[in-house]
């Protein structure tokens, strides 16, 4: 009888040890350390082959529920994410989501281990691609081994490609736009294996093929389209209300910027958005604009 009781105590001690080890493992996982590519940290996600449409995803959920130009992510938008190997503008290949919007990676992030450095105001301009615990990731030309999930500082879970956390760009307001390509020299479209997509942004500003004439422009005081900002529109030469403050601009088409009022001084023709006017010698140096 004594020997049987001793054996029972030994077994119970081993069981307690196993439970303690299990508890430690769960605690480490809950800290959100990145898992290897193809595995989700924290609570698992459901990988599915094909598109959301082919998998009969509900309307106005997942990528279809995201509002272009807005950072807020609705709960229903985290139910699923689609990763499609595609072409957008001059970027080929590049990953787009289920609504056709280009996805980007950030050089200041880390891929090994996966870690996002884009929070607060940065995450407003660059909304992270989020998926809820137990949500679905539809894979359309992107390998499962390249895809994972990492927990962000706020507890949400962000999709990774090749270990790199991925984002949308708030200035992409239509599918296929690539306005985020090359912004700040640190943002690039992400390829299906997590590398930087090659090519320039469509209508990226300051060069390339001549675009149609712009009829308006938004001038931002900060680089990378950071507020405050001021708008300007009209025909011909228009003086800027607050001159010598712009560090970036957005325009749909071609226009000519001038360093002095009444379209005098040095000038430069730009085609579309310019994320950093210092790259073309016009940082805080716009006093007038010529449309047409």
Secondary structure as a PSIPRED ss2 file (coil, helix, strand):
# PSIPRED VFORMAT (PSIPRED V4.0)

   1 X C   1.000  0.000  0.000
   2 X H   0.000  1.000  0.000
   3 X H   0.000  1.000  0.000
   4 X H   0.000  1.000  0.000
   5 X H   0.000  1.000  0.000
   6 X H   0.000  1.000  0.000
   7 X H   0.000  1.000  0.000
   8 X H   0.000  1.000  0.000
   9 X H   0.000  1.000  0.000
  10 X H   0.000  1.000  0.000
  11 X H   0.000  1.000  0.000
  12 X H   0.000  1.000  0.000
  13 X H   0.000  1.000  0.000
  14 X H   0.000  1.000  0.000
  15 X H   0.000  1.000  0.000
  16 X H   0.000  1.000  0.000
  17 X H   0.000  1.000  0.000
  18 X H   0.000  1.000  0.000
  19 X H   0.000  1.000  0.000
  20 X H   0.000  1.000  0.000
  21 X H   0.000  1.000  0.000
  22 X H   0.000  1.000  0.000
  23 X H   0.000  1.000  0.000
  24 X H   0.000  1.000  0.000
  25 X H   0.000  1.000  0.000
  26 X H   0.000  1.000  0.000
  27 X H   0.000  1.000  0.000
  28 X H   0.000  1.000  0.000
  29 X H   0.000  1.000  0.000
  30 X H   0.000  1.000  0.000
  31 X C   1.000  0.000  0.000
  32 X C   1.000  0.000  0.000
  33 X C   1.000  0.000  0.000
  34 X C   1.000  0.000  0.000
  35 X C   1.000  0.000  0.000
  36 X C   1.000  0.000  0.000
  37 X C   1.000  0.000  0.000
  38 X C   1.000  0.000  0.000
  39 X C   1.000  0.000  0.000
  40 X E   0.000  0.000  1.000
  41 X C   1.000  0.000  0.000
  42 X C   1.000  0.000  0.000
  43 X C   1.000  0.000  0.000
  44 X C   1.000  0.000  0.000
  45 X C   1.000  0.000  0.000
  46 X E   0.000  0.000  1.000
  47 X E   0.000  0.000  1.000
  48 X E   0.000  0.000  1.000
  49 X E   0.000  0.000  1.000
  50 X C   1.000  0.000  0.000
  51 X C   1.000  0.000  0.000
  52 X C   1.000  0.000  0.000
  53 X C   1.000  0.000  0.000
  54 X C   1.000  0.000  0.000
  55 X C   1.000  0.000  0.000
  56 X C   1.000  0.000  0.000
  57 X C   1.000  0.000  0.000
  58 X C   1.000  0.000  0.000
  59 X C   1.000  0.000  0.000
  60 X C   1.000  0.000  0.000
  61 X C   1.000  0.000  0.000
  62 X H   0.000  1.000  0.000
  63 X H   0.000  1.000  0.000
  64 X H   0.000  1.000  0.000
  65 X H   0.000  1.000  0.000
  66 X C   1.000  0.000  0.000
  67 X C   1.000  0.000  0.000
  68 X C   1.000  0.000  0.000
  69 X C   1.000  0.000  0.000
  70 X C   1.000  0.000  0.000
  71 X C   1.000  0.000  0.000
  72 X C   1.000  0.000  0.000
  73 X C   1.000  0.000  0.000
  74 X C   1.000  0.000  0.000
  75 X H   0.000  1.000  0.000
  76 X H   0.000  1.000  0.000
  77 X H   0.000  1.000  0.000
  78 X H   0.000  1.000  0.000
  79 X C   1.000  0.000  0.000
  80 X E   0.000  0.000  1.000
  81 X E   0.000  0.000  1.000
  82 X E   0.000  0.000  1.000
  83 X E   0.000  0.000  1.000
  84 X E   0.000  0.000  1.000
  85 X E   0.000  0.000  1.000
  86 X E   0.000  0.000  1.000
  87 X E   0.000  0.000  1.000
  88 X E   0.000  0.000  1.000
  89 X C   1.000  0.000  0.000
  90 X C   1.000  0.000  0.000
  91 X E   0.000  0.000  1.000
  92 X E   0.000  0.000  1.000
  93 X E   0.000  0.000  1.000
  94 X E   0.000  0.000  1.000
  95 X E   0.000  0.000  1.000
  96 X E   0.000  0.000  1.000
  97 X C   1.000  0.000  0.000
  98 X C   1.000  0.000  0.000
  99 X C   1.000  0.000  0.000
 100 X C   1.000  0.000  0.000
 101 X C   1.000  0.000  0.000
 102 X E   0.000  0.000  1.000
 103 X C   1.000  0.000  0.000
 104 X E   0.000  0.000  1.000
 105 X E   0.000  0.000  1.000
 106 X E   0.000  0.000  1.000
 107 X C   1.000  0.000  0.000
 108 X C   1.000  0.000  0.000
 109 X C   1.000  0.000  0.000
 110 X E   0.000  0.000  1.000
 111 X E   0.000  0.000  1.000
 112 X C   1.000  0.000  0.000
 113 X C   1.000  0.000  0.000
 114 X E   0.000  0.000  1.000
 115 X E   0.000  0.000  1.000
 116 X C   1.000  0.000  0.000
 117 X C   1.000  0.000  0.000
 118 X C   1.000  0.000  0.000
 119 X C   1.000  0.000  0.000
 120 X C   1.000  0.000  0.000
 121 X H   0.000  1.000  0.000
 122 X H   0.000  1.000  0.000
 123 X H   0.000  1.000  0.000
 124 X H   0.000  1.000  0.000
 125 X H   0.000  1.000  0.000
 126 X C   1.000  0.000  0.000
 127 X C   1.000  0.000  0.000
 128 X E   0.000  0.000  1.000
 129 X C   1.000  0.000  0.000
 130 X E   0.000  0.000  1.000
 131 X C   1.000  0.000  0.000
 132 X C   1.000  0.000  0.000
 133 X C   1.000  0.000  0.000
 134 X C   1.000  0.000  0.000
 135 X C   1.000  0.000  0.000
 136 X E   0.000  0.000  1.000
 137 X E   0.000  0.000  1.000
 138 X E   0.000  0.000  1.000
 139 X E   0.000  0.000  1.000
 140 X E   0.000  0.000  1.000
 141 X C   1.000  0.000  0.000
 142 X C   1.000  0.000  0.000
 143 X C   1.000  0.000  0.000
 144 X H   0.000  1.000  0.000
 145 X H   0.000  1.000  0.000
 146 X H   0.000  1.000  0.000
 147 X E   0.000  0.000  1.000
 148 X E   0.000  0.000  1.000
 149 X E   0.000  0.000  1.000
 150 X E   0.000  0.000  1.000
 151 X E   0.000  0.000  1.000
 152 X C   1.000  0.000  0.000
 153 X C   1.000  0.000  0.000
 154 X C   1.000  0.000  0.000
 155 X C   1.000  0.000  0.000
 156 X C   1.000  0.000  0.000
 157 X E   0.000  0.000  1.000
 158 X E   0.000  0.000  1.000
 159 X E   0.000  0.000  1.000
 160 X E   0.000  0.000  1.000
 161 X E   0.000  0.000  1.000
 162 X C   1.000  0.000  0.000
 163 X C   1.000  0.000  0.000
 164 X E   0.000  0.000  1.000
 165 X E   0.000  0.000  1.000
 166 X C   1.000  0.000  0.000
 167 X E   0.000  0.000  1.000
 168 X C   1.000  0.000  0.000
 169 X C   1.000  0.000  0.000
 170 X C   1.000  0.000  0.000
 171 X C   1.000  0.000  0.000
 172 X C   1.000  0.000  0.000
 173 X C   1.000  0.000  0.000
 174 X C   1.000  0.000  0.000
 175 X C   1.000  0.000  0.000
 176 X C   1.000  0.000  0.000
 177 X C   1.000  0.000  0.000
 178 X C   1.000  0.000  0.000
 179 X C   1.000  0.000  0.000
 180 X C   1.000  0.000  0.000
 181 X C   1.000  0.000  0.000
 182 X C   1.000  0.000  0.000
 183 X H   0.000  1.000  0.000
 184 X H   0.000  1.000  0.000
 185 X H   0.000  1.000  0.000
 186 X C   1.000  0.000  0.000
 187 X E   0.000  0.000  1.000
 188 X E   0.000  0.000  1.000
 189 X E   0.000  0.000  1.000
 190 X E   0.000  0.000  1.000
 191 X C   1.000  0.000  0.000
 192 X C   1.000  0.000  0.000
 193 X C   1.000  0.000  0.000
 194 X C   1.000  0.000  0.000
 195 X C   1.000  0.000  0.000
 196 X E   0.000  0.000  1.000
 197 X C   1.000  0.000  0.000
 198 X C   1.000  0.000  0.000
 199 X C   1.000  0.000  0.000
 200 X C   1.000  0.000  0.000
 201 X C   1.000  0.000  0.000
 202 X C   1.000  0.000  0.000
 203 X C   1.000  0.000  0.000
 204 X E   0.000  0.000  1.000
 205 X C   1.000  0.000  0.000
 206 X C   1.000  0.000  0.000
 207 X C   1.000  0.000  0.000
 208 X C   1.000  0.000  0.000
 209 X C   1.000  0.000  0.000
 210 X C   1.000  0.000  0.000
 211 X C   1.000  0.000  0.000
 212 X C   1.000  0.000  0.000
 213 X E   0.000  0.000  1.000
 214 X C   1.000  0.000  0.000
 215 X C   1.000  0.000  0.000
 216 X E   0.000  0.000  1.000
 217 X E   0.000  0.000  1.000
 218 X E   0.000  0.000  1.000
 219 X E   0.000  0.000  1.000
 220 X E   0.000  0.000  1.000
 221 X E   0.000  0.000  1.000
 222 X E   0.000  0.000  1.000
 223 X H   0.000  1.000  0.000
 224 X H   0.000  1.000  0.000
 225 X H   0.000  1.000  0.000
 226 X E   0.000  0.000  1.000
 227 X E   0.000  0.000  1.000
 228 X E   0.000  0.000  1.000
 229 X E   0.000  0.000  1.000
 230 X E   0.000  0.000  1.000
 231 X E   0.000  0.000  1.000
 232 X E   0.000  0.000  1.000
 233 X E   0.000  0.000  1.000
 234 X C   1.000  0.000  0.000
 235 X C   1.000  0.000  0.000
 236 X E   0.000  0.000  1.000
 237 X E   0.000  0.000  1.000
 238 X E   0.000  0.000  1.000
 239 X E   0.000  0.000  1.000
 240 X C   1.000  0.000  0.000
 241 X C   1.000  0.000  0.000
 242 X C   1.000  0.000  0.000
 243 X C   1.000  0.000  0.000
 244 X C   1.000  0.000  0.000
 245 X C   1.000  0.000  0.000
 246 X C   1.000  0.000  0.000
 247 X C   1.000  0.000  0.000
 248 X E   0.000  0.000  1.000
 249 X E   0.000  0.000  1.000
 250 X E   0.000  0.000  1.000
 251 X C   1.000  0.000  0.000
 252 X C   1.000  0.000  0.000
 253 X C   1.000  0.000  0.000
 254 X E   0.000  0.000  1.000
 255 X E   0.000  0.000  1.000
 256 X E   0.000  0.000  1.000
 257 X E   0.000  0.000  1.000
 258 X E   0.000  0.000  1.000
 259 X E   0.000  0.000  1.000
 260 X E   0.000  0.000  1.000
 261 X C   1.000  0.000  0.000
 262 X C   1.000  0.000  0.000
 263 X C   1.000  0.000  0.000
 264 X E   0.000  0.000  1.000
 265 X E   0.000  0.000  1.000
 266 X E   0.000  0.000  1.000
 267 X E   0.000  0.000  1.000
 268 X E   0.000  0.000  1.000
 269 X E   0.000  0.000  1.000
 270 X E   0.000  0.000  1.000
 271 X E   0.000  0.000  1.000
 272 X E   0.000  0.000  1.000
 273 X C   1.000  0.000  0.000
 274 X E   0.000  0.000  1.000
 275 X C   1.000  0.000  0.000
 276 X C   1.000  0.000  0.000
 277 X H   0.000  1.000  0.000
 278 X H   0.000  1.000  0.000
 279 X H   0.000  1.000  0.000
 280 X H   0.000  1.000  0.000
 281 X C   1.000  0.000  0.000
 282 X C   1.000  0.000  0.000
 283 X C   1.000  0.000  0.000
 284 X C   1.000  0.000  0.000
 285 X C   1.000  0.000  0.000
 286 X C   1.000  0.000  0.000
 287 X C   1.000  0.000  0.000
 288 X E   0.000  0.000  1.000
 289 X E   0.000  0.000  1.000
 290 X E   0.000  0.000  1.000
 291 X E   0.000  0.000  1.000
 292 X C   1.000  0.000  0.000
